[in-house]
Each structure stands twice: as structure tokens, then as C-alpha cells.
Amino acid sequence: MFDDGRGREVLQRLLDWEDAHVSFRAAVQAVPRDLRGRVPPGFAHSLWQLVEHLRRTQRDILDFCVASDYEEPSGMEEYWPADAAPPGDAAWDDAVAAYVADLERLKALAADPGVTLSDRVPNGTGQTFLRELLLVADHTAYHVGQIVQVRRALGDWSS
């Protein structure tokens, strides 16, 4: 079903669409520097932690799918930055850019007719390419919603 042209197109769009929610790009656009490392009352994470978590996990899934030398992280703590604030001004921009670049690579993977989406990922234990791409979309939607909520709590979201 997903291996035809239309299915691949839908899958590519699902990775980055705004049909049912805000996209990653829109959620992180124009975040003031002074808010990036703040954790509002009642929340577990800062905007920086959420952005960096999305970057790390998406990169891990991409590497899992395509890197012959893939190594699984040793623990869940590797998916989250320890500090609430980015280590410098460039870190935020670098994380956002890396996330977008890896997203484009995942979209290219979804579009690649040389990849049978129902095939198992060579690095895995039964996971398929389709499952991993859907996992990225689902995981991103969840945490982008958190980004919007944190921005609202910080008084930085208008809609």
C-alpha cells in the first residue's frame, strides 16, 4: 500500500505536515533567546530540551535505518540534554537546522523507490522502514504539541 507513489507521497507529507497540527518549523520559529532555557511551572522540560530531544531521537531513528555502523544508545538519558538552556546562542540554531536536514533525509527515504517500506531495517530486530517513519511522525507530533504548550505557558504563543 505505502510502496506505491501515492502512499510514499502521503508518508512524506506526514513527516512534516500541518494538516492536523503545527509543524516543527512553525513551533520553533522566532523563539526569543531568553525563553529557550526556561521551564515554566508545571512543565518538565524547557523548549531547548524538547527541541534537542526531537533532534537526537530523529537522528537516532535515521541512523538506525541507514547507517551500517549504527550503535544503539546506551540509555534513555542520551536522548535528552541535561541542561535546560542551550550551551550557547548557536546551539539552538544548529539543533533546528540539524533537525530539518535529517527530516529531509527521512522524507527522501520515504520517497526512495529502491526502499521497500515493508522490509525490515537491517539494524533492527523486526522493525520495518514504514514503522520507523511512522514512529518519527508520531513522536514529533507529540513533542511539537509540548513545544506549543510550553510557549503558551511562557506567554509566547498567539494562537
Summary of the structure (lengths in Angstrom):
residues: 159
radius of gyration: 16.3
end to end distance: 36.6
largest distance: 48.1
contacts: 435
relative contact order: 0.21
helix: 57%
strand: 1%
